[in-house]
Amino acid sequence: MHSADDFLDAAARLFAAGGIRGLTMNAVAREVAAPSGSMFHRYPDRAALLAALWLRTARGFQSGYIDVLGDPPTPDGAVRAAVWTVDWCRGQLSEAVVLQAGVRAFEPDDWPEAARAELTAMDNERRRRIGTTVRALAKQTGRPREQIAFAMLDLPLAAVRRDLLAGEPPPKRAVKLVRDLASLILGTGQAG
């Protein structure tokens, strides 16, 4: 018996290898050597599969990021979260390629209503949490919010983007690069 994660892991691999066109219900069933009926038992259509893949991937990434960031957030935690982003991309290549593509690649307008509602709630919570964190860190460090957001969010994504677009894991040196630059921006002294 195949689990939902088995199907979603296969869907992520297929997407990473061939993009959205290669991500069909039959291709996922073949990838896990399951009868196509078992796919339709879990996901009534392709839109439901795409929704489940995006939501699981985004939820997993956001949860890990928030755990590493810590509560309350600190500049050191922000550097760790930026570095964790690169490490996560290195270790979760298929999922990282999914996130790099962005939600629009997964046709959210066609998703079931419940999945669209979950996406909206997840996005709202992410924006709220990041906004609160950036404001708190700007207050702690005296640095502009734009610098805080750049160090936490944009810098790690810039460091991995080219590799993910090529379907390759980011190199180990990207970890040090992000650590050094985020530390410099946030003034933590973690560089080195």
Buried (B, 14 or more C-beta within 10 A) or exposed (E): EBEEEBBBBBBBBBBBBEEBEBBBBEBBBBBBEBEBEBBBEBBEBBBBBBBBBBBBBBEBBBEBBBEBBBEEBBBBBBBBBBBBBBBBBBEBBBBBBBBBBEBEBBBBEBBBEEBBEBBEEBEEEBEEBBEEBBEBBBEBBEBEEEBBBBBBBEBBBBBBEEBBEEEEBBBEEBBBBBBBBBBBBBBBEBEE
